C-alpha cells in the first residue's frame, strides 16, 4: 500500500520509489531559426550568411526532436520572417512549453583579420570560438529559462563542445553579464525573442562562424547531429522533455 510521498519519494514497504513527472501530452518546443534571408546576420569566415547556418541547424534540431515524439513549432525556417516580434507571438499562440532560438556567432571587428578564400579577400578571427547561451531577465520565466540554459550548456560540454568567453569582455559591443560561466550562459535582457515569449526561452549561439575552424566544424553533419542529441538531453535534464530523451 502506498503510505506517503515525502520529498518526491513514495514509500512502499521498505522500497523508495521516485515520483516521476507526468507528461500527459507531447511537449511543444518552438525552434526558431534566427535572422532571415533579408537580414541574414553575421558573415562566416568563408563569406556565407549566418541565416544559412541557422536554418540548417534548426531543421536538424526540429527533425531530431520530432522523431522523439516532441511537437515542434518551426519558426522562421523559410527565411521570410523579418519581424522579430512575430517569432515569440507565434510561439505564444501555439502554447509552446519552451522556445529555443538558434544562431551562430561572430566577434567584434577589432579582432578580424584578412585572409584569402577562393580568390577573395575575406575577414576571419581566431579570437573567439565555441558556443554561447543567452537568457533574458525580462522573460516571465527567467528562473526556468536559466535552469534550461545551464542544462543545455552542461549537456553540450559533456558532448565535447566548449563555451566561449568573449561576450563577457569589457569592451564596446560585449560587456554581457554572466548567468552561469561554467556552462556558457549570459544575460541578454533586451533580446525580443527572449523577453516577449510567455514560456521559458533560450538563445543558442552554436559556434563562432567567423572563426575558420569553428565554421568548418559546425558544418559537418555528424557534428550538427551530435549537437542535436546534446540539446535534447539538456531539455530532458531541465524538465522540458521526458527523461527518456
SULGI-V786396 format. One record per residue. N is the residue number from 1. RES is the residue in three letters. SS is DSSP state (A for helix, B for strand, O for the rest). PHI is phi in radians with two decimals (NA if undefined). BURIAL is I if it has 9 or more other C-alpha atoms within 8 Angstrom, else O. Layout:
# SULGI-V786396
((N & RES & SS & PHI & BURIAL) (N & RES & SS & PHI & BURIAL))
This chain:
# SULGI-V786396
((1 & UNK & O & NA & O) (2 & UNK & B & -1.32 & O) (3 & UNK & B & -1.72 & O) (4 & UNK & B & -2.78 & O) (5 & UNK & B & -2.30 & O) (6 & UNK & B & -1.34 & O) (7 & UNK & O & 0.94 & O) (8 & UNK & O & 1.38 & O) (9 & UNK & B & -2.08 & I) (10 & UNK & B & -1.68 & I) (11 & UNK & B & -1.69 & I) (12 & UNK & B & -2.22 & I) (13 & UNK & O & 1.09 & O) (14 & UNK & O & -1.88 & O) (15 & UNK & B & -1.78 & O) (16 & UNK & B & -1.63 & O) (17 & UNK & B & -1.94 & O) (18 & UNK & B & -1.21 & O) (19 & UNK & O & -1.57 & O) (20 & UNK & O & -1.57 & O) (21 & UNK & O & -1.13 & O) (22 & UNK & O & -1.69 & O) (23 & UNK & O & -1.88 & O) (24 & UNK & O & -1.19 & O) (25 & UNK & O & -2.39 & O) (26 & UNK & O & -1.03 & O) (27 & UNK & O & -1.10 & I) (28 & UNK & B & -1.91 & I) (29 & UNK & B & -2.10 & I) (30 & UNK & B & -1.56 & I) (31 & UNK & B & -1.93 & I) (32 & UNK & B & -1.73 & I) (33 & UNK & B & -1.55 & I) (34 & UNK & O & -1.09 & I) (35 & UNK & O & 1.21 & I) (36 & UNK & O & -2.72 & I) (37 & UNK & O & -1.12 & O) (38 & UNK & O & -1.25 & O) (39 & UNK & O & -2.18 & O) (40 & UNK & O & -1.52 & I) (41 & UNK & O & 1.47 & I) (42 & UNK & O & -1.23 & I) (43 & UNK & B & -2.01 & I) (44 & UNK & O & -1.35 & I) (45 & UNK & O & -1.04 & I) (46 & UNK & O & -1.67 & O) (47 & UNK & O & 1.54 & O) (48 & UNK & O & -1.60 & O) (49 & UNK & B & -1.30 & I) (50 & UNK & A & -0.97 & I) (51 & UNK & A & -0.95 & I) (52 & UNK & A & -1.04 & I) (53 & UNK & A & -1.17 & I) (54 & UNK & A & -1.08 & I) (55 & UNK & A & -1.12 & I) (56 & UNK & A & -1.13 & O) (57 & UNK & A & -1.26 & I) (58 & UNK & A & -1.07 & I) (59 & UNK & A & -1.16 & I) (60 & UNK & A & -1.12 & I) (61 & UNK & A & -1.01 & I) (62 & UNK & A & -1.08 & I) (63 & UNK & A & -1.13 & O) (64 & UNK & A & -1.14 & I) (65 & UNK & A & -1.16 & I) (66 & UNK & A & -1.09 & I) (67 & UNK & A & -1.16 & O) (68 & UNK & O & -1.60 & O) (69 & UNK & O & 1.61 & O) (70 & UNK & O & -1.44 & I) (71 & UNK & B & -1.47 & I) (72 & UNK & B & -1.83 & I) (73 & UNK & B & -1.81 & I) (74 & UNK & B & -1.50 & I) (75 & UNK & B & -2.17 & I) (76 & UNK & O & 1.29 & I) (77 & UNK & O & -1.22 & I) (78 & UNK & O & -1.51 & O) (79 & UNK & O & 1.40 & I) (80 & UNK & O & -1.73 & I) (81 & UNK & O & -1.66 & I) (82 & UNK & O & -1.56 & I) (83 & UNK & O & -1.44 & O) (84 & UNK & A & -1.08 & I) (85 & UNK & A & -1.15 & I) (86 & UNK & A & -1.12 & O) (87 & UNK & A & -1.18 & I) (88 & UNK & A & -1.12 & I) (89 & UNK & A & -1.09 & I) (90 & UNK & A & -1.13 & I) (91 & UNK & A & -1.13 & I) (92 & UNK & A & -1.09 & I) (93 & UNK & A & -1.14 & O) (94 & UNK & O & -1.42 & O) (95 & UNK & O & 1.22 & O) (96 & UNK & O & -1.09 & I) (97 & UNK & O & -1.51 & I) (98 & UNK & B & -2.74 & I) (99 & UNK & B & -2.16 & I) (100 & UNK & B & -2.14 & I) (101 & UNK & B & -1.74 & I) (102 & UNK & B & -1.79 & I) (103 & UNK & B & -2.38 & I) (104 & UNK & B & -2.31 & I) (105 & UNK & B & -1.77 & I) (106 & UNK & O & -2.42 & I) (107 & UNK & O & -2.52 & I) (108 & UNK & O & -1.28 & O) (109 & UNK & A & -0.96 & O) (110 & UNK & A & -1.06 & O) (111 & UNK & A & -1.70 & I) (112 & UNK & O & -1.47 & I) (113 & UNK & B & -2.36 & O) (114 & UNK & B & -1.33 & O) (115 & UNK & B & -2.69 & O) (116 & UNK & B & -1.75 & O) (117 & UNK & B & -2.49 & O) (118 & UNK & O & 0.90 & O) (119 & UNK & O & 1.38 & O) (120 & UNK & B & -2.04 & O) (121 & UNK & B & -1.60 & O) (122 & UNK & B & -2.11 & I) (123 & UNK & B & -2.01 & I) (124 & UNK & B & -2.56 & I) (125 & UNK & O & -2.49 & I) (126 & UNK & O & -1.85 & O) (127 & UNK & O & -1.24 & O) (128 & UNK & O & -2.31 & I) (129 & UNK & O & -2.78 & I) (130 & UNK & O & 1.83 & I) (131 & UNK & B & -1.74 & I) (132 & UNK & B & -2.45 & I) (133 & UNK & B & -2.23 & I) (134 & UNK & B & -2.29 & I) (135 & UNK & B & -2.33 & I) (136 & UNK & O & -1.97 & I) (137 & UNK & O & -1.32 & I) (138 & UNK & O & -1.61 & I) (139 & UNK & O & -1.24 & I) (140 & UNK & O & -1.16 & I) (141 & UNK & O & -2.16 & I) (142 & UNK & A & -1.12 & I) (143 & UNK & A & -1.12 & O) (144 & UNK & A & -1.19 & O) (145 & UNK & A & -1.06 & I) (146 & UNK & A & -1.16 & I) (147 & UNK & A & -1.05 & I) (148 & UNK & A & -1.26 & I) (149 & UNK & A & -1.06 & I) (150 & UNK & A & -1.13 & I) (151 & UNK & A & -1.15 & I) (152 & UNK & A & -1.12 & I) (153 & UNK & A & -1.07 & I) (154 & UNK & A & -1.11 & I) (155 & UNK & A & -1.12 & I) (156 & UNK & A & -1.11 & I) (157 & UNK & A & -1.10 & I) (158 & UNK & A & -1.15 & O) (159 & UNK & O & -1.50 & I) (160 & UNK & O & 1.81 & O) (161 & UNK & O & -1.47 & I) (162 & UNK & O & -2.40 & O) (163 & UNK & B & -1.40 & I) (164 & UNK & O & -1.52 & I) (165 & UNK & O & -1.89 & O) (166 & UNK & A & -1.24 & O) (167 & UNK & A & -1.29 & I) (168 & UNK & A & -1.57 & I) (169 & UNK & O & -1.05 & I) (170 & UNK & O & -1.47 & O) (171 & UNK & O & -2.37 & O) (172 & UNK & O & -1.07 & O) (173 & UNK & O & 1.66 & O) (174 & UNK & O & -2.10 & I) (175 & UNK & O & 1.06 & I) (176 & UNK & O & -1.37 & I) (177 & UNK & B & -1.46 & O) (178 & UNK & B & -1.20 & I) (179 & UNK & B & -1.83 & O) (180 & UNK & B & -2.80 & I) (181 & UNK & O & -1.15 & O) (182 & UNK & O & -1.03 & O) (183 & UNK & O & -1.80 & I) (184 & UNK & O & 1.30 & I) (185 & UNK & B & -1.88 & I) (186 & UNK & B & -2.08 & I) (187 & UNK & B & -1.53 & I) (188 & UNK & O & -2.51 & I) (189 & UNK & O & -1.19 & I) (190 & UNK & O & -1.71 & O) (191 & UNK & O & -1.16 & O) (192 & UNK & A & -1.02 & I) (193 & UNK & A & -1.19 & I) (194 & UNK & A & -1.70 & I) (195 & UNK & A & -1.52 & I) (196 & UNK & O & -1.73 & I) (197 & UNK & O & -1.46 & I) (198 & UNK & O & -1.74 & O) (199 & UNK & O & -2.13 & I) (200 & UNK & B & -0.95 & I) (201 & UNK & B & -2.51 & I) (202 & UNK & B & -2.42 & I) (203 & UNK & B & -1.91 & I) (204 & UNK & B & -1.92 & I) (205 & UNK & B & -1.65 & I) (206 & UNK & B & -1.27 & I) (207 & UNK & B & -2.90 & I) (208 & UNK & B & -1.63 & I) (209 & UNK & O & -1.30 & I) (210 & UNK & O & -1.32 & I) (211 & UNK & O & -1.60 & I) (212 & UNK & A & -1.07 & I) (213 & UNK & A & -1.22 & O) (214 & UNK & A & -1.10 & I) (215 & UNK & A & -1.07 & I) (216 & UNK & A & -1.06 & O) (217 & UNK & A & -1.19 & O) (218 & UNK & A & -1.28 & I) (219 & UNK & O & -1.52 & I) (220 & UNK & O & -1.31 & O) (221 & UNK & A & -0.96 & O) (222 & UNK & A & -1.19 & O) (223 & UNK & A & -1.26 & I) (224 & UNK & A & -1.09 & I) (225 & UNK & A & -1.17 & I) (226 & UNK & A & -1.06 & I) (227 & UNK & A & -1.19 & I) (228 & UNK & A & -1.08 & I) (229 & UNK & A & -1.09 & I) (230 & UNK & A & -1.12 & I) (231 & UNK & A & -1.11 & I) (232 & UNK & A & -1.08 & I) (233 & UNK & A & -1.13 & I) (234 & UNK & A & -1.12 & I) (235 & UNK & A & -1.20 & I) (236 & UNK & A & -1.19 & I) (237 & UNK & A & -1.12 & I) (238 & UNK & O & -1.74 & I) (239 & UNK & O & 1.61 & O) (240 & UNK & O & -1.25 & I) (241 & UNK & O & -1.90 & I) (242 & UNK & O & -1.06 & I) (243 & UNK & O & -1.05 & O) (244 & UNK & O & -1.27 & O) (245 & UNK & O & -1.34 & O))
